[in-house]
Amino acid sequence: MNVTITGTGSYIPSKIAPNKGFENNSFYNQDGSPFNHENEVIIKKFKAITGIEERRYIKDNLVTSEIAQFAAELAIKDAGIDKETLDYIIVAHNYGDVKHGTQQSDTVPSLASRVKHLLRIKNPSCVAYDVLFGCPGWVEGVIQSYAFIKAGMAKRCLVIGAEALSRVVDQHDRDSMIYSDGAGAAVVEATDSTESSILSHKSATFAYDEAHFIYFGESNNQESSDARRYIKMYGRKIYEFALSNVPVAMKTCLDESGASIDDVKKVFIHQANEKMDEAIIKRFFALYGKETPEDVMPMTIDRLGNSSVATVPTVYDLVRNEKLNGHKVHKGDIVIFASVGAGMNINAVVYRE
């Protein structure tokens, strides 16, 4: 018995938010002091570092659980399964449903339960629960589904990553330009395939010094009466943490899979910063004394931004369906899913198509 991804789907919001849309924002440092540069300069430097030119936001009438449903329906259709045969629905997110114009994060009932309701699944044995693991949440959900299937607790799981970060960003924080919205999903199930399968996985949580690299904090505009709290991060610390730890985790995972570095055709990595991802991949291949192969890392960050848990399943779905700049995966290809997030969590999966 192998554990195989039999269907994928993604939801990319239609609302485009280009960089120029931030030209009139009033940006402040974390200590409340204003920047010494004009917004035009800030945005230009931001683009050079992150690679982001635009990002996607959901429409005002939507919430995270609804876009999770959209991606799920596509994955179920792609897999050609009866939704009533799902044993688990695992939804990775971090901030719940946040309605437009409100301050409240709504996580009761769980988003997975809401998705099951929206999918109109009647089977009570289909267990629905959420994963809060930072940006690596979808990859972790895939790992959990693999464990359920290998343990004989499940035969078929639906794993979704969905987030609407546009609802939790501080408009006075230049980091707000990084974040976006989206959803991706995959059906993971036991098959008799002699080839396609999850080969290995690796997860880790670093919380001794790193637990608060990402946190919820007040607006950078300290003169504002805004009582809301927003997603905040120590970007430099996260950058250094990722470069030190993610390549090693990927190597450990690949070595345990039995596959060769020369067999790796694609790396589907969480996309928060183009320069960071390029450095991670370069270090990973350097651990084997190799140069980074051309086209090994499909990227969507330039136009989709950082949609947290949705980035990896979204880019994988786009490549799997040949909708991304000529990138393809073929039967038997070795690919790696890898992610870092929440300031402290990392994981990787080696998968044979």
C-alpha positions as CSV (number, residue, x, y, z in Angstrom):
1,M,0.0,0.0,0.0
2,N,1.3,3.4,-1.0
3,V,0.0,6.8,0.1
4,T,-0.7,8.9,-3.0
5,I,-2.0,12.4,-3.9
6,T,-4.8,11.6,-6.3
7,G,-6.4,15.0,-6.8
8,T,-5.6,18.7,-6.3
9,G,-7.4,22.0,-6.5
10,S,-6.8,25.6,-5.8
11,Y,-8.6,28.9,-5.4
12,I,-6.8,32.1,-6.5
13,P,-8.8,35.2,-5.6
14,S,-9.8,37.5,-8.5
15,K,-9.0,40.8,-6.7
16,I,-5.6,41.9,-7.7
17,A,-3.7,44.3,-5.4
18,P,-0.6,45.7,-7.1
19,N,2.3,47.3,-5.3
20,K,1.3,50.8,-6.4
21,G,-1.8,50.4,-4.2
22,F,0.4,51.0,-1.2
23,E,1.8,54.3,-2.4
24,N,-0.5,56.3,-0.2
25,N,0.0,54.2,3.0
26,S,1.6,55.8,6.0
27,F,4.3,53.3,7.0
28,Y,6.0,53.3,10.5
29,N,8.7,51.3,12.1
30,Q,7.8,49.0,15.0
31,D,8.8,51.6,17.5
32,G,6.3,54.0,15.9
33,S,8.9,56.2,14.2
34,P,8.2,57.2,10.6
35,F,10.4,55.9,7.7
36,N,13.0,58.3,6.3
37,H,12.1,57.2,2.7
38,E,9.2,58.0,0.4
39,N,6.8,55.2,-0.2
40,E,8.0,54.9,-3.8
41,V,11.5,54.0,-2.5
42,I,10.1,51.6,0.1
43,I,8.0,49.8,-2.5
44,K,10.9,49.6,-4.9
45,K,13.2,48.0,-2.3
46,F,10.4,45.7,-1.2
47,K,10.0,44.4,-4.8
48,A,13.8,43.9,-5.2
49,I,13.9,41.8,-2.0
50,T,10.7,39.8,-2.1
51,G,10.0,39.6,-5.8
52,I,6.4,40.5,-5.2
53,E,4.7,42.8,-7.8
54,E,1.1,42.1,-6.8
55,R,-0.9,39.9,-4.6
56,R,-4.5,38.5,-4.4
57,Y,-7.2,39.4,-1.9
58,I,-10.6,37.7,-1.5
59,K,-13.8,39.7,-2.1
60,D,-15.4,41.4,0.9
61,N,-18.3,38.9,1.1
62,L,-16.0,35.8,1.5
63,V,-14.2,34.2,4.4
64,T,-11.4,31.6,4.7
65,S,-13.6,28.6,5.2
66,E,-15.5,29.4,2.0
67,I,-12.4,29.6,-0.2
68,A,-11.2,26.4,1.4
69,Q,-14.5,24.8,0.2
70,F,-13.8,26.1,-3.3
71,A,-10.4,24.4,-3.5
72,A,-11.7,21.3,-1.8
73,E,-14.5,20.8,-4.4
74,L,-11.9,21.0,-7.2
75,A,-9.6,18.5,-5.5
76,I,-12.5,16.0,-5.0
77,K,-13.5,16.4,-8.6
78,D,-10.0,15.9,-9.8
79,A,-9.6,12.8,-7.7
80,G,-12.9,11.4,-9.0
81,I,-14.0,10.3,-5.6
82,D,-17.3,10.2,-3.7
83,K,-16.9,12.9,-1.0
84,E,-18.8,10.6,1.5
85,T,-15.9,8.2,1.5
86,L,-13.5,10.8,3.0
87,D,-12.2,9.6,6.4
88,Y,-10.6,13.0,7.4
89,I,-10.9,16.6,6.4
90,I,-7.8,18.5,7.7
91,V,-7.8,22.3,7.3
92,A,-4.6,24.2,7.9
93,H,-5.0,27.9,8.6
94,N,-3.9,30.3,11.3
95,Y,-6.4,33.1,11.8
96,G,-9.8,31.5,11.3
97,D,-12.7,33.3,9.5
98,V,-12.3,37.0,9.8
99,K,-15.3,38.9,8.2
100,H,-14.5,42.0,6.3
101,G,-14.7,45.1,8.5
102,T,-14.5,43.2,11.8
103,Q,-11.8,42.6,14.3
104,Q,-12.9,39.2,15.5
105,S,-11.2,35.9,14.5
106,D,-13.9,33.3,14.4
107,T,-12.7,29.7,14.9
108,V,-15.8,28.1,16.5
109,P,-16.9,25.8,15.0
110,S,-13.6,24.7,13.5
111,L,-13.0,25.7,9.9
112,A,-12.8,22.0,8.9
113,S,-16.3,21.4,10.3
114,R,-17.5,24.4,8.3
115,V,-15.9,23.1,5.2
116,K,-17.5,19.7,5.8
117,H,-20.9,21.5,6.2
118,L,-20.4,23.5,3.0
119,L,-19.5,20.3,1.1
120,R,-22.8,18.8,2.4
121,I,-21.1,15.6,3.6
122,K,-23.4,13.5,5.7
123,N,-21.1,10.8,6.8
124,P,-20.4,11.3,10.6
125,S,-17.3,9.1,10.4
126,C,-15.7,11.7,8.3
127,V,-13.6,13.5,11.0
128,A,-12.9,17.2,10.5
129,Y,-10.3,19.2,12.4
130,D,-8.0,22.2,12.1
131,V,-4.2,22.4,12.0
132,L,-2.5,25.6,13.4
133,F,1.1,25.2,12.4
134,G,2.0,28.4,10.8
135,C,2.8,28.5,7.0
136,P,3.9,24.8,7.0
137,G,0.3,23.8,8.0
138,W,-0.7,22.2,4.7
139,V,2.5,20.2,4.5
140,E,2.0,19.1,8.1
141,G,-1.6,18.1,7.2
142,V,-0.3,15.9,4.4
143,I,2.1,14.3,6.9
144,Q,-0.7,13.6,9.3
145,S,-2.9,12.1,6.6
146,Y,0.0,9.8,5.7
147,A,0.3,8.7,9.3
148,F,-3.5,8.0,9.5
149,I,-3.4,5.9,6.4
150,K,-0.2,4.0,7.3
151,A,-1.7,3.3,10.8
152,G,-4.8,1.8,9.2
153,M,-7.0,4.6,10.7
154,A,-8.0,6.0,7.3
155,K,-8.0,5.3,3.6
156,R,-8.8,8.7,2.2
157,C,-8.1,12.2,3.5
158,L,-8.8,15.7,2.2
159,V,-6.0,18.2,3.2
160,I,-6.7,21.9,2.7
161,G,-4.6,25.0,3.3
162,A,-6.5,28.3,3.3
163,E,-5.8,31.8,4.6
164,A,-7.1,35.4,4.2
165,L,-4.1,37.3,5.5
166,S,-5.5,40.6,4.1
167,R,-7.9,40.6,7.0
168,V,-5.1,40.6,9.7
169,V,-2.5,43.0,8.3
170,D,-1.5,46.4,9.7
171,Q,-1.7,49.0,6.9
172,H,1.0,51.0,8.7
173,D,3.5,48.1,8.6
174,R,5.4,47.7,5.4
175,D,5.4,43.9,6.0
176,S,1.7,44.1,5.1
177,M,2.8,44.1,1.4
178,I,4.0,40.5,1.7
179,Y,0.7,38.9,2.6
180,S,-2.1,37.6,0.4
181,D,-5.1,35.3,0.3
182,G,-5.7,31.9,-1.3
183,A,-6.6,28.2,-0.8
184,G,-5.2,24.9,-2.0
185,A,-6.3,21.3,-1.4
186,A,-5.3,17.7,-2.1
187,V,-6.9,14.3,-1.8
188,V,-4.4,11.9,-0.1
189,E,-5.3,8.2,-0.2
190,A,-4.1,4.6,0.0
191,T,-3.6,3.2,-3.4
192,D,-2.2,0.0,-5.0
193,S,0.2,2.2,-7.1
194,T,3.6,0.6,-7.4
195,E,5.3,4.0,-8.0
196,S,3.5,7.1,-6.8
197,S,3.8,7.6,-3.1
198,I,5.0,9.7,-0.2
199,L,8.5,8.4,0.5
200,S,9.6,10.3,3.6
201,H,8.8,13.3,5.8
202,K,10.5,15.5,8.4
203,S,9.0,18.0,10.8
204,A,10.5,20.2,13.6
205,T,9.5,22.9,16.0
206,F,12.2,25.3,17.3
207,A,10.6,27.1,20.3
208,Y,13.5,27.7,22.8
209,D,14.5,31.1,21.3
210,E,12.2,31.3,18.3
211,A,8.7,31.0,19.7
212,H,7.9,34.7,19.2
213,F,9.5,35.5,15.9
214,I,5.9,35.9,14.7
215,Y,3.3,37.3,17.0
216,F,0.2,39.4,17.2
217,G,0.9,43.1,18.1
218,E,-0.4,46.6,18.0
219,S,-0.4,48.8,14.9
220,N,2.9,50.5,14.1
221,N,1.0,53.8,14.1
222,Q,1.2,54.3,17.9
223,E,-0.8,57.6,17.6
224,S,-3.8,55.7,16.3
225,S,-6.7,54.8,18.6
226,D,-6.9,51.4,16.8
227,A,-7.3,48.7,19.4
228,R,-6.9,45.8,17.0
229,R,-3.9,43.5,17.0
230,Y,-2.2,42.4,13.8
231,I,0.2,39.8,12.5
232,K,3.8,40.9,13.2
233,M,7.2,39.4,12.6
234,Y,10.9,39.8,13.1
235,G,11.8,39.3,9.4
236,R,15.6,39.2,9.7
237,K,15.5,36.6,12.4
238,I,13.1,34.4,10.4
239,Y,15.3,34.8,7.3
240,E,18.4,33.6,9.2
241,F,16.5,30.8,10.9
242,A,15.1,29.5,7.6
243,L,18.5,29.6,5.8
244,S,20.1,27.7,8.7
245,N,17.5,25.0,9.2
246,V,15.3,24.4,6.1
247,P,18.1,23.1,3.8
248,V,19.2,20.6,6.5
249,A,15.6,19.4,7.0
250,M,15.2,18.9,3.3
251,K,18.5,16.9,3.1
252,T,17.5,14.7,6.0
253,C,14.2,14.0,4.4
254,L,15.7,13.2,1.0
255,D,18.3,11.0,2.5
256,E,15.7,9.0,4.4
257,S,13.6,8.6,1.2
258,G,16.3,6.7,-0.6
259,A,16.1,8.9,-3.6
260,S,19.1,10.7,-5.1
261,I,19.5,14.4,-5.3
262,D,19.9,13.9,-9.1
263,D,16.4,12.6,-9.2
264,V,14.8,15.7,-7.7
265,K,12.8,17.4,-10.4
266,K,10.8,20.0,-8.5
267,V,10.9,21.7,-5.1
268,F,7.5,23.2,-4.0
269,I,8.5,25.5,-1.3
270,H,6.6,28.0,0.9
271,Q,7.0,31.4,-0.8
272,A,7.4,34.3,1.6
273,N,10.5,35.9,0.1
274,E,12.0,35.2,-3.3
275,K,15.6,35.9,-2.2
276,M,15.1,33.7,0.8
277,D,13.7,30.8,-1.2
278,E,16.5,31.1,-3.7
279,A,19.1,31.0,-0.9
280,I,17.4,28.0,0.7
281,I,17.4,26.0,-2.5
282,K,21.0,27.0,-3.3
283,R,22.2,25.8,0.1
284,F,20.2,22.6,-0.2
285,F,21.8,21.5,-3.4
286,A,25.2,22.7,-2.1
287,L,24.9,20.2,0.7
288,Y,25.3,17.6,-2.0
289,G,28.0,19.5,-3.9
290,K,25.6,20.4,-6.6
291,E,24.5,23.6,-8.4
292,T,20.8,24.5,-8.4
293,P,19.2,23.0,-11.5
294,E,17.3,25.4,-13.7
295,D,13.5,25.5,-13.3
296,V,13.6,23.2,-10.2
297,M,11.7,25.8,-8.0
298,P,8.4,27.0,-9.6
299,M,7.5,30.4,-8.2
300,T,4.2,32.3,-8.0
301,I,5.2,34.9,-5.3
302,D,5.6,37.7,-7.9
303,R,1.9,37.7,-8.7
304,L,0.3,35.8,-5.8
305,G,2.3,37.0,-2.8
306,N,2.5,35.0,0.4
307,S,-0.7,33.2,1.1
308,S,0.7,31.2,4.1
309,V,-0.6,27.7,4.2
310,A,-2.0,28.0,0.7
311,T,1.3,28.7,-1.1
312,V,2.6,25.1,-1.4
313,P,-0.7,23.4,-2.5
314,T,-1.5,26.3,-4.9
315,V,1.8,26.2,-6.7
316,Y,1.7,22.4,-6.8
317,D,-1.8,22.4,-8.3
318,L,-0.8,24.9,-10.9
319,V,2.2,22.9,-12.0
320,R,0.3,19.6,-11.8
321,N,-2.2,21.1,-14.3
322,E,0.4,22.8,-16.4
323,K,-0.8,26.3,-15.7
324,L,2.5,27.8,-14.6
325,N,5.1,29.0,-17.0
326,G,5.7,25.7,-18.7
327,H,6.4,23.8,-15.5
328,K,5.4,20.2,-15.5
329,V,5.6,17.1,-13.3
330,H,5.7,13.6,-14.9
331,K,5.0,10.1,-13.6
332,G,7.9,8.9,-11.5
333,D,9.3,12.4,-10.8
334,I,10.8,13.0,-7.3
335,V,9.5,16.2,-5.9
336,I,9.9,17.9,-2.5
337,F,7.4,19.9,-0.5
338,A,9.1,22.2,2.0
339,S,8.0,25.0,4.3
340,V,9.0,27.2,7.1
341,G,6.7,29.4,9.2
342,A,5.3,30.7,12.5
343,G,8.9,31.8,13.1
344,M,9.8,28.3,14.3
345,N,8.2,25.4,12.4
346,I,9.8,23.6,9.4
347,N,8.8,20.5,7.5
348,A,9.5,18.6,4.3
349,V,8.0,15.7,2.3
350,V,9.6,13.7,-0.5
351,Y,7.0,12.5,-2.9
352,R,7.3,10.3,-6.0
353,E,4.7,11.3,-8.7
